[in-house]
């Protein structure tokens, strides 16, 4: 599936699995704000990074034949102060048109990539 994920626009990531489908569930790894070339999107902009994470999540869902409507829960991790958390959350809320699935917004001390401020994880289940 890795090749299909890269062909869909997710960046190549050695030793990293994007997702594993088990029946009607998709177990996804946290989505990061990298473009298809592995470049960080939205340097110092948590809102822009949140949007890139969600775009990557949407691509991942499509590859595995799921839809955004199948997202049952979100975990949004953000580095920074309250303003950074608010900026990331505003981007998430706008992307979902105000109809965000149950979600948790967490302030964290660090994430995996240099300059990364946001990571988004999801619980995905087809009804």
RAQUI-V152915 format. One line per field, one symbol per residue. ss: DSSP state (H for helix, E for strand, L for the rest). psi: psi as a letter, one per 40 degrees, with the letter a starting at -180 (. if undefined). burial: I if it has 16 or more other ideal C-beta (glycine too) atoms within 10 Angstrom, else O. Layout:
ss: ???
psi: ???
burial: ???
//
This chain:
ss: LHHHHHHLLLLLLLLLLLEEEELLEEEELLEELELLLLLELLLLLHHHHHHHHHHHHHHHHHHLLLLHHHEEEEEEEEELLHHHHHHHHHHHHHHLLLLLLEEEEEEELLLLLLLLLEEEEEEEELL
psi: dddddddeeiihhifhhdihhhbeihhiihhifiaeeehhifhfgddddddddddddddddddefiideehdiihhhhhaaddddddddddddddefeghihihhhhidiidihehdiihiihhhh.
burial: OOOOIOOIIIIOOOOOOIIOIOOOOIOIOIIIIIOOOOOIIIOOIIIIIIIIIIIIIIIIIOIIOIOOOIIOOIOIIIIIOOOIIOIIIOIIOOIOOOOOIOIOOOOOOOIOOOOIIIIIIIIIOOO
//
